[in-house]
Amino acid sequence: MSSGCIKGILVVDKLSAEVDPELFIRETLAMSVDKNAKLGYFGKIILALNVILLLIVFIAGYVQMVGIEDKLKNNVSNELYSAKMVMSMNIKNSINDLFFLNDVIAQEMGSEVKDKKTFVQQTLFNFMQDEDAYDQVRMINVEGRELIRVNRTDKDVPYIVPEAELQDKSKRYYFKESIRLEDNLAYISKLDLNMENDEVERPYKLVLRMATPIYWNQKLEGVLVLNFLGSALLSDTMNILKQGDESNDKYFLLNSKGEPLAYIKWDDEAISVSRLGFDAAKEFEATFKRPSTALLGLKDGVFKNKNIVFAKTTIRADTTVVKTKKRDKFGFVKMDLCVDAESKDSDLILLSVSPGVSFWHSLDIMFERDLISLIWIELLLIIIALLYSQSLFKQKLLENTIKAAAAYDPLTSVYNRRFGILFLEYEIKKIKRTKGAVTAFVVDVNNLKKVNDACGHNAGDELLKVVAERMKREVREYDIVSRIGGDEFIIAFSGVGLKGGEEVLERIRTGLVHDYAQMFNDIGVDFAYGGAEYDPQQHETLEDLLRIADARMYEDKKRRKQGRDFS
C-alpha cells in the first residue's frame, strides 16, 4: 500500500460527522449483548414496580390508619357521652328514691303511729331489700347523731345496725350541708371513698351520698341520708354501654381535683377489673405515663397519647337540687357543659381509654383483608415486567446491531475504517490533555492475491480473518484493530510507545508465519507493518501520523521481499 492510499482512510462519512465521536467510541467499546441482559431488565422493572406498589401500600396504610383512628375517636366520644347520660340518669333516679322515702317518713311522722322509730326502721329496711344499688340508708337527728341506719352486708343482705354501733356524723360535710336546707331540697355529695369511724373503709368502697332534711309541721326533725354505691353506678353504666362488646377499653373516674377514684376494664362481656382509690391511681399512671392532675388542663374532648385514644367529659353536678311536682324533672345535672361553667367539688371527670391504631397495625389489617388482591397485583406486575423487559432487550439488541454495523467490519469482525479513524482522533485529543502516548501501525497482509488465485476468494477471506483474529487476540482490550480496506489494517495502541508496539506486531507476525506455514497451498500467512508514535511537534494532523506509518510499512514490505514476490 502506498502513501497516497492514506487519503482515502481519512475520509469521514456523513454519519460520522453527525454523531459525537467520543460518545460513539465509548459506547462501542463497552458494547456487548449480555446473555443475562433480559434478566437484568426484568429485575430493574420489577423492583421499580414493587417500589411503587410498596409506596401505594404505605400511603393506603396511612390513610386507613387515619380513617380507623377517626372512627375510633368518634366512637369513644359517643361512648363517653352515653356513659355520662346513663350515670346522670342513675343519680336522678336515686334522688327520686330519696324524695320518695322522705315523703313516706314525713307522712308517718304526722300519723297516729305509736312507735314511729320502728316504722321508719322497717320502711328503710324494706327499701334496702328492694334496691341493691345502695350501701346505707340513715336517719340522723338535728344534733348529727344517727337514729336509724340500715347497712348492706358483703353478702348483699340488708340489716338494721344496733343502737350501740350508731355513730356521730355531726362533723361530716354532707350533714352540715344538708341540715341547713329548707324543705323539698336535697344535697348531693361528691363521689368519694366511704369512711367509718373517721377512717377510710377497707376494702375501698365508692359512695355518693344524697341527703334531704325531714320536716314535720314545719319543724326540722333531722336528715335522711342515702348512700348510692359507686360500683352500682359504674356497673350499670358499663353494662348499658358495652352490651356484649368485647374490647380492651378502659374507664377512669376522677374527682374534680383530678384524683382517680375508680378504674374499670371491660373484658369477656363482663367487668373483670375494678380498682378503687390508690389502686386506680397506679393503673392511671401505667396507662397515661403522667400524673392524673395533668388532665385538668384539658378541655372535654377526644385526644391521642402515643398508643392510646382517650376521651374526657366532665359531669358538672349541682350540690343542691329542688323537689318539684313532677319528680322526673329535678335538673340536678347540667348537661350543657359550658367552658365557663362553675366547677364544684361534686363534679366528676369520666375518661374512656381505647388502644390506639399504629401504622404497622393498620398495615396488618390491610394485608389480612386484601392479601389475595395484593397477590394478584404482584402477579400482574411480574407479567408486565416480563413483557416490558422483553421489549427493552429487543430494543437494546437492535441498538447494538446498528452500532455493530456502524463500527465493525462484517468480514473480520474487527472495527471498520470509520471507527479506527475516530478512535485515533479521540486518542490524539486525549493525549494533548494528559501528555500520554498513542502509536498507530499500518498493517498490509501479504500474498492475498496469490491466495485468491490459487485457492479462491473464500480462502482469501479466510486469510484476512486469520490475521484479524490473531491481531485482536494479541492486543489489549482497549487497543484498537480496524480494517481500513482490502488487505490493510490499522492497529492503534493507547499508552504504548513505538518500540513497545513494534514488539507486539513482530510477535503477532512471527506467530502467524510459524502457525500457518502450510496453509493455503503452502503460501502461508505473513504481513508487513510500519508504525509511528504521535508527537504534536512533528504531526500536525492524524494524516501526518498515518502517512509516516504507511511509509514505514512500505519500507518493511520491501525489506522482507528478499527475492519473494509479495502482492
Secondary structure, 3 states (H helix, E strand, C coil): CCHHHHHHHCCCCHHHHHCCHHHHHHHHHCCCCCCCHHHHHHHHHHHHHHHHHHHHHHHHHHHHHHHHHHHHHHHHHHHHHHHHHHHHHHHHHHHHHHHHHHHHHHHHHCCCCCCHHHHHHHHHHHHHHHCCCEEEEEEECCCCEEEEEEEECCCCCEEECCHHHCCECCCCHHHHHHCCCCCCEEEECCCEECEECCEECCCCCEEEEEEEEEEECCEEEEEEEEEEEHHHHHHHHHHHHHCCCCCCCEEEEEECCCCEEEEEEEECCEEEEEEEHHHHHHHHHHHHCCCHHHHHHCCCEEEEECCEEEEEEEEEECCEEECCCCCCCCCCEECCCCCCCCCCCCCEEEEEEEECCCHHHHHHHHHHHHHHHHHHHHHHHHHHHHHHHHHHHHHHHHHHHHHHHHHECCCCCCEEHHHHHHHHHHHHHHHHHHCCCEEEEEEEECCHHHHHHHHCHHHHHHHHHHHHHHHHHHCCCCCEEEEEECCEEEEEEECCCHHHHHHHHHHHHHHHHHHCCCHHHHCCCCEEEEEEECCCCCCCCHHHHHHHHHHHHHHHHHHHHCCCCCC
